[in-house]
Amino acid sequence: MNKNIMENKNDLIKGVNLINSHLPEIELEVYQQEQIRKIKLADYHGQWLILFFYPADFTFVCPTELKELAGAYEKFQDLKAEIVSVSTDTVYTHKAWHDSSDAIKGINFPMAADPTGKLAKALGVYLEDAGLALRGTFIVNPKGFIKALEINDNSIGRSVQELLRKLQAAIFVDQHGDQVCPASWQPGEATLKPGLDLVGKI
C-alpha cells in the first residue's frame, strides 16, 4: 500500500466529527461594504450562519465561487441566514481584492480575516504547510450548532445551489423535528416520517 495512504489512515482515525458540535467562540476582523470591523461568531446566534472558507484572495477557483455566492446572497438573506466568507488573508487584502476584481466587487456579505488560522484550525480545514484553508463550508443553526459541512480539495469548486438546498433542508428539519429530507429534496416536495411502517418499504 502507498506510504502516503498509510499515513493518512492514521490521520483519519484522529478526526473529530463536528456535526452537532457548537461553534467556537472566536473573534475575527471582517471587511464589508468599505468598512473594517470586528465580529464575534456569537453575534450570529439567533439566525442561520454559513461559514464559507476558501484558500486565498487573488486566486483562480475562489472568485468563481464567491461571485456565485454573491449572486445568491439575497436568497440566503430571505431565509434569515448570514454568509461570512473566510480566508487566511488580512482584511486589507480583502479590500484590495474587492476593489480590483470584477468578480469580487459584487460581494456584500462580510469577508472575514483569519491570518493565524485560528478558526480554520478549530474547524479542521487548516493546511499547516501552506498556511491556507481548504474549501470548507459550514451550516450553523441559530443556536450555534453545526448542522452540515462540506470540505473539498482546493482544486474542486463548490455549488452554491446545493449549499442553498442544504440550508433549506436544515431549516425544514429544524422546524419539523419529526420529519427528514430524502435525497435531492427540494422545498415543497414530500418528506419522510421515520417509523416502523417505513422499514423496508422505501
C-alpha positions as CSV (number, residue, x, y, z in Angstrom):
1,M,0.0,0.0,0.0
2,N,1.2,3.5,-0.8
3,K,3.0,5.1,2.2
4,N,1.0,8.3,2.0
5,I,-2.2,6.4,2.2
6,M,-0.9,4.5,5.3
7,E,0.0,7.8,6.9
8,N,-3.4,9.4,6.0
9,K,-5.2,6.5,7.5
10,N,-3.7,7.4,10.9
11,D,-4.8,11.0,10.4
12,L,-8.4,9.9,9.7
13,I,-8.5,7.9,12.9
14,K,-7.7,11.0,14.9
15,G,-10.5,13.0,13.1
16,V,-13.3,14.7,15.1
17,N,-16.9,14.7,14.0
18,L,-18.1,18.3,14.0
19,I,-21.8,17.7,13.3
20,N,-23.9,19.0,16.1
21,S,-20.9,20.5,17.9
22,H,-21.0,24.1,19.0
23,L,-19.2,26.8,17.0
24,P,-16.2,28.0,18.9
25,E,-16.3,31.5,20.5
26,I,-13.8,33.3,18.2
27,E,-13.4,37.0,17.3
28,L,-12.5,38.0,13.7
29,E,-11.9,41.1,11.7
30,V,-14.1,41.5,8.6
31,Y,-14.2,43.7,5.6
32,Q,-17.7,44.6,4.5
33,Q,-19.0,47.5,2.3
34,E,-15.9,49.7,2.7
35,Q,-15.6,49.2,6.4
36,I,-13.4,47.1,8.7
37,R,-14.9,45.9,11.9
38,K,-14.6,43.1,14.5
39,I,-17.2,40.4,14.9
40,K,-17.8,37.5,17.3
41,L,-19.3,34.3,16.0
42,A,-21.7,34.5,18.9
43,D,-23.1,37.7,17.3
44,Y,-24.9,35.4,14.8
45,H,-26.8,33.4,17.4
46,G,-30.5,33.7,16.6
47,Q,-30.0,33.3,12.8
48,W,-28.6,30.7,10.4
49,L,-25.0,31.2,9.5
50,I,-22.9,30.0,6.6
51,L,-19.1,29.9,7.1
52,F,-17.5,29.7,3.6
53,F,-13.8,29.0,3.8
54,Y,-11.6,29.4,0.7
55,P,-7.8,29.2,0.2
56,A,-6.8,32.8,-0.7
57,D,-7.7,36.1,-2.4
58,F,-6.3,36.8,-5.8
59,T,-6.5,33.2,-6.9
60,F,-8.5,31.2,-9.6
61,V,-11.3,29.0,-8.4
62,C,-12.1,31.2,-5.4
63,P,-13.5,34.2,-7.3
64,T,-15.8,31.9,-9.3
65,E,-17.3,30.5,-6.1
66,L,-17.6,33.9,-4.3
67,K,-19.1,35.5,-7.4
68,E,-21.8,32.8,-7.5
69,L,-22.3,33.1,-3.7
70,A,-22.7,36.9,-4.0
71,G,-25.3,36.4,-6.8
72,A,-27.4,34.3,-4.5
73,Y,-26.9,36.4,-1.3
74,E,-30.5,37.7,-1.3
75,K,-31.8,34.2,-1.4
76,F,-29.8,33.3,1.7
77,Q,-31.0,36.6,3.4
78,D,-34.6,35.7,2.6
79,L,-34.0,32.6,4.7
80,K,-32.8,34.7,7.6
81,A,-29.2,33.4,7.0
82,E,-25.9,35.4,7.0
83,I,-22.9,34.4,5.0
84,V,-19.4,35.0,6.2
85,S,-16.6,34.1,3.8
86,V,-13.2,33.3,5.5
87,S,-9.6,33.0,4.3
88,T,-6.3,33.4,6.0
89,D,-5.7,36.8,4.2
90,T,-5.9,40.1,6.1
91,V,-8.9,42.5,5.8
92,Y,-6.6,44.8,3.8
93,T,-6.0,42.1,1.2
94,H,-9.8,41.5,1.1
95,K,-10.3,45.3,0.4
96,A,-7.6,45.3,-2.3
97,W,-9.2,42.3,-4.0
98,H,-12.7,43.7,-3.6
99,D,-11.6,47.0,-5.2
100,S,-9.7,45.3,-8.1
101,S,-11.7,42.2,-9.1
102,D,-14.9,42.5,-11.1
103,A,-16.0,39.1,-9.7
104,I,-15.5,40.2,-6.1
105,K,-16.9,43.8,-6.3
106,G,-20.4,42.4,-6.0
107,I,-19.8,40.9,-2.6
108,N,-21.9,42.5,0.2
109,F,-21.5,39.8,2.9
110,P,-18.7,40.0,5.5
111,M,-15.3,38.8,4.3
112,A,-13.5,37.6,7.4
113,A,-9.8,37.5,8.0
114,D,-8.2,34.5,9.8
115,P,-4.5,35.2,9.3
116,T,-3.4,33.0,12.1
117,G,-5.7,30.2,11.1
118,K,-7.4,30.1,14.5
119,L,-10.9,29.4,13.2
120,A,-9.7,27.2,10.3
121,K,-7.8,25.1,12.8
122,A,-10.7,24.8,15.2
123,L,-12.9,23.6,12.3
124,G,-10.4,21.2,10.8
125,V,-9.8,23.0,7.5
126,Y,-6.3,24.5,8.0
127,L,-3.4,23.4,5.9
128,E,-0.3,23.8,8.2
129,D,2.3,23.6,5.4
130,A,0.6,26.2,3.2
131,G,-1.0,28.4,5.9
132,L,-4.2,28.3,3.9
133,A,-7.7,26.9,4.4
134,L,-9.4,24.2,2.5
135,R,-12.7,24.8,0.8
136,G,-14.8,24.2,3.9
137,T,-18.5,25.1,4.2
138,F,-20.4,25.0,7.5
139,I,-24.1,25.5,8.0
140,V,-24.7,26.6,11.6
141,N,-28.1,26.8,13.2
142,P,-29.4,29.8,15.3
143,K,-28.2,28.2,18.5
144,G,-24.7,27.9,17.2
145,F,-24.6,24.2,16.3
146,I,-23.1,22.9,13.1
147,K,-25.8,21.0,11.2
148,A,-24.0,20.4,7.9
149,L,-20.5,20.7,6.5
150,E,-18.6,20.1,3.2
151,I,-14.8,20.1,2.8
152,N,-13.3,19.9,-0.7
153,D,-9.8,19.6,-2.0
154,N,-8.8,23.1,-3.1
155,S,-8.9,22.2,-6.8
156,I,-12.7,21.4,-6.6
157,G,-15.1,24.3,-6.6
158,R,-18.5,24.1,-4.8
159,S,-22.1,24.5,-5.9
160,V,-23.9,27.4,-4.3
161,Q,-27.3,26.0,-5.4
162,E,-26.5,22.8,-3.5
163,L,-25.5,24.9,-0.5
164,L,-28.8,26.7,-0.7
165,R,-30.7,23.4,-0.9
166,K,-28.9,22.0,2.1
167,L,-29.7,25.2,4.1
168,Q,-33.4,24.9,3.1
169,A,-33.4,21.2,4.2
170,A,-31.7,22.1,7.5
171,I,-34.3,24.8,8.2
172,F,-37.1,22.4,7.3
173,V,-35.9,19.7,9.7
174,D,-35.3,22.3,12.4
175,Q,-38.9,23.4,12.1
176,H,-40.4,19.9,11.6
177,G,-38.4,17.7,14.1
178,D,-40.5,14.5,13.3
179,Q,-39.6,14.6,9.5
180,V,-36.5,14.1,7.5
181,C,-35.5,15.1,3.9
182,P,-34.7,12.4,1.3
183,A,-32.1,12.6,-1.4
184,S,-32.1,15.7,-3.5
185,W,-35.1,17.1,-1.6
186,Q,-36.4,20.5,-2.7
187,P,-38.8,22.8,-0.8
188,G,-42.4,21.8,-1.4
189,E,-41.5,18.1,-2.1
190,A,-42.5,15.2,0.1
191,T,-40.5,14.4,3.2
192,L,-40.3,11.2,5.3
193,K,-41.6,10.5,8.8
194,P,-39.3,7.8,10.3
195,G,-41.2,4.9,11.8
196,L,-41.6,1.1,11.7
197,D,-44.2,1.4,9.0
198,L,-41.5,2.6,6.6
199,V,-38.9,-0.1,7.3
200,G,-38.2,-2.0,4.0
201,K,-40.8,0.0,2.0
202,I,-38.6,2.7,0.6
